Amino acid sequence: MRTKQFKSESKKLMDMMINSIYTHKEIFLRELISNASDALDKLYFRSLTDNAVGIAPDDFEIRIELDKEARTLKIIDNGCGMTEDELDQNLGTIAKSGSFTFKQENEKQDNVDIIGQFGVGFYSAFMVSDKVTVESRAFGADEAFCWESSGASGYTISPCDKPEVGTVVTLHIKEKTEDENYDEYLDQYRISALVKKYSDYIRHPIRMEFTTKEPVEKKEGDENAAPEYRDVTELRTLNSMIPLWKKAKNEITEEEYANFYKEKFYDYENPARVIHTKTEGQATYSALLFLPKHAPFDYYTKEFEKGLQLYSKGVLIMDKCGDLLPDYFSFVKGLVDSEDLSLNISREMLQHDSQLKLIAKTLEKKIKSELEKMMKDDREAYENFFKAFGMQLKFGVYNDYGMHKDTLQDLLLFHSSAEKKYVSLKEYVERMKEGQDTIYYACGETDEKIEMLPQCDAVKDKGFEILYLTENVDEFAIKMLGEYGGKKFINVCDDKLDLTDEEEKKALEEKNKACKDLFDAMKESIGDQIGSVRFTGTLKNHPVCITSEGGISLEMEKVLNSMPGAAENKVKAQLVLEINANHPIAEKLQTVFEKDREQLGKYAKLLYAEACLISGTTVPDPAEHSELVCELLTNA
């Protein structure tokens, strides 16, 4: 037996390997299984040119053995094994990777697919064990050797009795502590779950004996005796081996896609759409993406975490890689398997490189294309999808200063005054009246409340279609778009709305100039709640309405002031009280102005309150409004 110190690193470096590189201790099993898979691949590669190997491809396997009493976990493979020198080099030198060397030596061979590359994964075993033993016999060798270490103190190598080719890694699991439950790594169901999570698509079978209890059949006359059980042991294959995304599309049924999605991503419904794509070239990867039918319960909360599962050669690297999805497509579930991404030393995280960005950009185009196809080919399915995730697409238009509006604008839907159902911006523009250069929209809590707005009557009376915006983000997104297809957007409650011809416009301007003193007196009575008062020609039958001037509408004011922290710095829309110039109330106000200024002030407050009610805004002083109504009724 030879006792040695680790060659190139100190105790401090070993401590870093064990305690700092890996985020989760459970990763150790993924690393050791990956090493075992590499050993099998190396021997399989040799068997292609060397008949002396004598092992059929179907006979390669990885075994896991648990012993709770001895507190040991074994990972066993019948791969290429290691010689004494290889044990010394690969395990005695930290960051020395035999798999990486093998891959370099055979990099011109197309069928070489080795997982390991850094040579530190083996040392993750010390996160959960206080001693590790490796018994290995290399293919073609006459003698086996045992490598043993308890950590940074060093290691020993000595001959051992192992008749079969391959490697046995034995972990002596640490005792349970207050902070760490190491016992879980001796539980067959926990180990099975970790294999399923990280190594489900290792190409070789991973097998483990499962012990369960079954009742012993009672003998005649013992019916009332306490039930007895016996242990039953069966050998189970824990991994699926063949990834669904590696198969050809024509070999996969819709049911298989649906079952995979529901099992993998814990949904009770089939996906709305499946995107199965394989790309080679600048970025080589396979992707299997799903568009859900409904939003998760926490989707619109801070707790929701976006991201796709990331695999490297079938081994799970990250459960949620957020960099592969833009925020506006965060509803997409699925996975990406790539051999080209640069991983960090622990294989838990990505180095941010051009490959990652290229894959993300390609996926974005695929997702957008599938959504456009759904909208065109299955409108009902798309509308149901949009009800669940449309708000996220609108946020995508608004966020990042509108950088993504061109990508998303054709995916948006809004209810319409014309058809009482969803329409896209493209559909709206295609059926605009000849000469119409404006896309009209109105905001409110519901379609029904929007239709009650006085301004809507006038716009519809002119034959124009109105988009109904009922979600908080809607107008912010529209403002960010600015225009669509060269057509500008305008809120029907904007003071710039103009439905009059030149002659009407000129007459209205003259009337407003003539009544300037009237409007000033009314504004003085109402106070700073409004910026101005004027006559308008955009109302049909209603006597009065509220419009806004400037960049902030009344609805935007409501949304902004409802946000957390807004109470200290409230936003105020610049409101205008508009009076129907063709309504009898216009003449009445002029008469009252000439006779009784005090009475005019009461009329002004009353009309403003009525306009607030119509627009869905809270009346500033309900008690005063009630008194004014009663007073005017009494004196009528």
N, C-alpha and C positions, 0 to 999 in steps of 0.2 A: 504494500500500500504506500502510495506517495501522497504526502500532504503538501499543499501549495497555497500561495496567496493569489488573489486575483491580480492578473498581470499588469493591466494598464490603468487601473483606477483605485482610488482610495476608499476607505470606509464611508467618507462623506458622499462620494459619488454613488456608492451602493445604496445609501440611505435615500438619496434623491430618486434613484430608480424605483425603489420600493414605495416611497411615500409621496412623491411629488408629480411624477409623470402622468399617472393615471388618475382620472377623476373618480371612477367607481371601482371598488375592489372586485366586483363580479366580472370585470373584464378579463381576469386571469384565465378563466375557462376558455374564452374566445381565443386568447393568444396560444394556449397550449394545444388546443384542437387545431388551430391553423398550422402550428409547427408539425403536428402529426400528419396533417393533410399534405404538407410539403414533402415529408418523408415518403409518403405513399406515392406522390406524383413523381418523385425522383426515381423510385424503383420501377414504377410503371413506364416511365420514359426509357429507362434502360431495357426493359423487357421488349421494347419494340425492335431492338437490334441484337438482343442477347437472349437466346433460347434457354440459357442456363438458369435464368431467373426462376422459371418453373411455377410462377404464380399467375393464375388466371385473373383478368381484370375484375371479375365479380367477387374474387376472394379477398381483395383489399378491404380493410375495415379499420375503424377506430373503436376501441372498447373503453367504457368507463366502469370502474368498480368502486363501490363504496363499502366501507367497514366502519360502522358507528362506534363499535367498542374499541377498535384500535385507532380510531380517529384518522383514518387514511382515505385519500381519494386518489385513484390511479387512472391515468390516461395511457392506454396501450395501443400501439400500432404495429402492423407487420410490414413497415416500410423499409427503407434502405439501411437504417441503423447507423451507428457511428463507431469508428475505431477509437482506440485510446487517444491517438493524436487529435482526432476530430472532437472528442469530448473535451480535451484540454484547450483546443483552439476556440471551439464554438461556445462552450459554457464557461471556460476559464478566463476568456477575454470579453469584457463587457463591450457591447456594441459590435461584436464580430458576428456576421451573419453568414452561415453556411448556405442558406437559401439564396442570398444575394449573389454570392460567389458563383453558385451553380447557374443562376440565371444569366450572369455575365458570360460565363463560359459557353452557354448554349443559346445566346440571344438571337441567333439566326434561325433557330428552329421555331416554326409556327406553333407547334403543339406544346410548348413549354409554358405553363401557367402556374407560377409559384407565388404564394401569398406573401410570405415573410420577406422583409428587406432591410430591417434595421438591426436585428439581433438583440433587441432588449426585451422582447415580449416574454421570453422565458422567465426573466427575473420578476415579472408580475406575480409569479407563484409565491414569492416571499411576503406578499401583502396579506395572504391568508394562512400561511404555513410557517412553522418555526424550523422545519427541516425539509429538504427536498432531496430525493434520491432518484438518480437516473440510471437504469440498467439498460445497456444497449449492446446489440451484436450487429456488426455491419455485414452486409451481403458479401459473401465470399470469404469472410474472416473465420478463423478457427477458434477464436477466443472472444468472450464477452467481457465487458468492463462495467464497473459501477462508479458513477460520479456522485458524490454526496457533499452537501453543504448545509450549514445552519445560518448562512447569511454572510455578512461582510468579513467574518473572521477568516474565511478561506474555504478550501475544499479539498477533498481527497479523491484519488482515483485508484481503484484496485480491481483485480480480476474477479469475476463472479460467474456463477453457474446460470447460463441462459441458453438453452439449446436452440431456440427459434430466432430467426432474423427479425429485427425490429427493436422497438424501444418501449420501456415501461417507465413512466414518470410517476413517482409516488410522492404525494404531498401529505405531510403530517400536519393536519389542520390545527390551528391555534385553539386554545381554550376560550370559551365565551367570556366576554367582559361586560361591564356596564354599558360601554359605548358601542361595542360591536358584537353582533350575534354570529359568530363564526360557525355555530352549529348548523346554520342553514345550508352550508356547503357539504353537509353530510346527509342531506335530505333528498331522496330520490326525485320527488316532485319538483323541488326547487332547481335541481341540476337539470332535469328534463326541460323546465321552462327556460333556463338560460341557454341551453343548446338551441331550443326553438327560436329564441330571440336573436341570438348572434350568429349561429352556425347552421341554420336550417338548410342552407343551400350549398354547404360543403359537398363536393361531388361524390365523396365516399360515404358509406353508411356509418353512422355513429350509433353504437348499440350499448344497451345497459340492461342488466337483469333487474326486473321489477318484482318485488315481493308484496303480495296482497294476501288478505285473509278471506277464506271462504268457509261457510258453516259446514260442520261435519254432520252427515245424515244420522239422525237419531235411530237407535235400535228399538225394536218393538218392546214396549213396556217402559221406555225412558222418555215418553212424550212430555212429561212434566219437569224433566231435569233441565238445569241451566244449559243454555246453548254453548256448544264447543266450536272452536274455530281452528283451522290449520293453515299454515303458511303455504302459499302457492307461488312458485317462482316461474317467471316467463321472460324470455329475451325479447326486448322491444327495440325497434329501430326508431330513433328519436328525431331524425331529420328527414326533410322531404327530398333532399338531394338535387332534384331538377327544378330550377326556378321557372315559374310560369312564364316570366318575361323572356326567357331564353328560347322558348318554343316559337314555332312559326304561327302567325295569326290564324291561318286556315286550319290549324290543328287544335285550336282552343274554342270551346263553345261559350255562348253567352252565359250559360249557367256556371261554368267554371270561373269566368271572370267575376261574376256576381258573388259566388261563394268565397273566392279569394278575398274580394274587397270586404265583405261582411265579417269574415273571420279575422282579417289582418287589421282592419280599421274600426272594428266594433260598431258597425252600423246595423240597423234592423231592416233597412230598405236597400234594394238594389241601387247601384249608381245611376245617375241620369245619363252619363256618357262615359265611355272608356277610351283612353288615348294610349295606344300601344305603339311605340316607335323605337326604331334602332337607327343609329347614325354612325357612320364611319367617315374618317377624314381628319379634319383639324381637331375634332373632339369625337372620340369613339365612346359610345355609351348606349345602354338600353334603358328605356323608361316605360313605366306602366303607371299611368295617371288616371284618376277617377274624379269626375265632377259629381258631387253629392246632390241628392234631391232636396235635402233640407239642411238648415244650419245647425251645428251643435249647440247645446244649451248655453255654452259659455262663449259663443263665437264673437259676440259684440261686447266682450268684457276684456279687462286688462289681463285676465288669467289665461286667455287663449294664446297658444303658441303655434305659429305657422311653421311649415317646413315639410320637406320630403325626406323619407328614409334614404340614406345613402349607403350603398354597398360597394365594396371593392372585391371583384372576383367572387361574388356570392357571399361575402362576409360583411355583416352589418358593422358600419363604421360610426354612423350617427343616426339616432332615431328621428331627429328633426333638424334637417339642414335648412335653416331659414334663408340662406343666401341663394338657394335655387329657385325661390319664388318671389316675385314682387308682392308688395302688400296688397295690391288690388286683386291679385289672384290667390290670396292666402287661403281661400276655401278649398283649393285643390288638394286632394290626398293622393298618395302614391309613393313611388320610389324610383331611384336612379341607380344603375349599376355601371360603374366605369372603371377602367384600368388605367386611365390617363391622369387622374387627379393626383396632385402632390399632397401627401398626408404628412402630418407632423410625426414626431418620433413615437408617440404613443398610439398612433392610428386612431385616435379619438376625434381629432379635429383636422380641418383642412388648412393648408397654406393657401392664402388668397392669391390665386394666380389667374392667368388669362384663360386657362382651360375651364375653370369654374365659371367665369363670366360668360364664356362662349356657350357653355351648356345651358346656363340660365337664360341667355338671350334666345337660344333655339327653342327652349321649352315655352317661353313666353309667346313666341309666334305660333307654336303648335296649339297652345291653349286658346289663344284668340281665334285662330282658324276654326277650331272645333266649336266654339261658341257661335261664331257667325254661321257655321253650317247648321247648327241646331236651330238658330233663329229662322233660317231659310226653309229647312226641311221639316221641322217639327215645331211649329210656332207655339202650340199649347205647352209642350214640354219646356220650351225656353221661357215662356211667361211664368210658369210655375217655378222654374229655377231663379228667374229674376226677382220674384217675390221674396225669395230667401236671401239672395246675395246681391240684388241690385244696389242696395245702399253702399256696399263695399266698392262697387264699380264707380259710383258717383263720388265717393271719397277719393278714389284714385284720380279722378279728373281734377278735383280741387287741390289735393296734396301736391307738395313739391312744386308749388307755383305754376301748376298746369303743365308740367313737363310731359305728362303722359296723356294729355287730352286727345291727341290725334290717334293714339292707340285705342282709346276706349269710347270715343264719342258715338261710333256706330253700334255699340253694344247697349246703349241706353234706351230705356223705354219710359214713356209717360202716358198717363191717362189723357184722353182728348175730349173736347166738347163736341166734336163731330160724331164720333162713333161710340163714345162711352166705354172705350176699352183702350188697351195699350197701343201706342204707336211709336215708331222710331222717328228720330229726327229726319232721316232720309225719306221716310214715308210722308211726313208732314210737308217737307219741301217739294216733293214730287207732285203733290196735289194743291199747292198754293194757287190762289187766284192770279190771273195774268196781271202783271204790274205790281204785285205785292212784293215788297222788299223787306218785310219784317216778320219775325216769328213771335207771335203773341203768347204770353204765358201769364198765369195767375197763381197766387200762393194762398194756402189755407189748410186747416186741419183735415178737411175731407172734401171730396168732390162736391157734395151737397152744399157745404158752406161757401165754397168758391163760387158756385153758380148763383148764390144770393148777392154777390158783390154787384153794386150798381154799374161799375165799369164793364162787367162782362156782357150785360144786356146790349150795350151800345156796340161793342166789338162784334158780337155775334149778329147783331142786326145789320151790320155792314157785310156779313157773309164771311167773316174771317174765323178760322179755327183757333181754339185756345188750348194750350197745354196746361194741364192741372198739376201743380207741384204740391204734394202733400207731406213730403218728408223734410226734416230739418235741413238736410244737406243739399236739397235740390237747387235752391236759388244760388247757393254758393258755387255749385258746379256750373250752373248756367252762366253766372257772371264770369267764371274762369274761362269758359268756352268763348264768350264774347260774340261769336257768330258761328254759323254753320252753313257751308255751301255758299258763302258770300252774303248770307242773310243775317242781319243783326237781330238780337233778341231784345224784347221790351216787355216789361211788366205792365199789365193793363192798369195797375195802380200807380204807375210812374207819372210824374207831372209832365213828362215829355210826350205822353200819348196824345196823338193828334189825329182825329178822324174827320176833321172839317175840310172843306175845300177853301180855296184862296179867298173867295168872297166872304164866306162865313167867318173865316179866320180874321179878316180885316175888321169886320163888324164887331167881333168879340173883343178885339184889342181896343177899339174905340170905346166900347161900353165899359171895359175894365178901367180905362183911364178916367172916364167920367165919374166912376164910382169909387175912386181912390180913397176919398175921405170916409165913405161908408165902410170900406174894408179895414181901414186903419182903426176906426172906432170899434169894430167887431173884434179885431185882433187884440186891442187893448183890454177888452172885457174878458176874453178867453185867457189871455196871459201868454207865457212863453211855451205853452204846450204845442203851439203851432208857429210856423214861421211866417205864414201869410194867408190871406183870404182872397178869393177871386171867383169870378164867374167862369163856367166851362161850357163847352158845347159837346162834350163827350158823353153826357148822361142822356138816357132815353126818357124814362118816366120818373126816375128817382129825383128827389129834390136836392140831395147833398151827398157828398162822399169825401173820403180822405185820400189824398195821394202823397207821395214822397218825392223829394228832390234830392239830388246828390247820389252817392254810391250805396247808401244803406236804406233798404226798404223797411216797411213796418214789420214784415215777417222776419227779416234778418235781425232787426232790433230784438224781437221776442226771443229768437234762438240764442243770440249772443248774451243776452241778459239772464238767460236760464242756466248758463254754464257755471260750474264751480268757480268761486272767487270773483264772479262778476258784480256782486253787490257793492263792492268798494269802488268800482270804476265802470259805472253803467254806460252803455252806448245809447245814443239818442238819434233817432231818425229825424230828418228835417221834414216836418209834416206841413201839408197845405190843405186848408179847408176849401173845397170846391163846391160852388153852388150852381145848380142847373139854371143857366141863363134864360131858358125857355119855360121854366116852371113858375106857377103863380107866386111861389115864395119869394122869387127875385123882386117882383114888383112890391110885395108886402114889406120886405125889408127896407126898400127905398122910402116907402111912405112912413114907416115907423121912425127911420133915421131923421126925417125932416120934422117930425112932431115930438118924439119922446126918446132922447138918447138913453135914458135909464132903461126904458122898455126894450130898446134895441139890444142892450147888453144881455138882457135875459134871453131874448131870442137867439142871440149868438151862442150863448152857453148851451141852450137847448139843442140847437142844430148840431153843435160839435159833439154833444153826447150821443145824439142819434147817429151821427156819422161813425162814431166809435163802435156803437152797437152793431151797425151794419158790417163794419170791417172786421168784427170779431175781437176788438180791443176793449179792454176794461174801461168802463166809464170812470173818469177821474174822481167825481164826487157823487155817488149814487143818491145820497140823501138830498143834496142840493137839486139834483135832476128831478127827483120825485116832487119836491116842493114847487119847482118851476112848472112842471106839468099840471099840478093841481091848481096853481095860481092862474095860469093861462086859461085853463078850462073853466074856472070859476068866473073869470072876467070876460069870457067869450060872449 
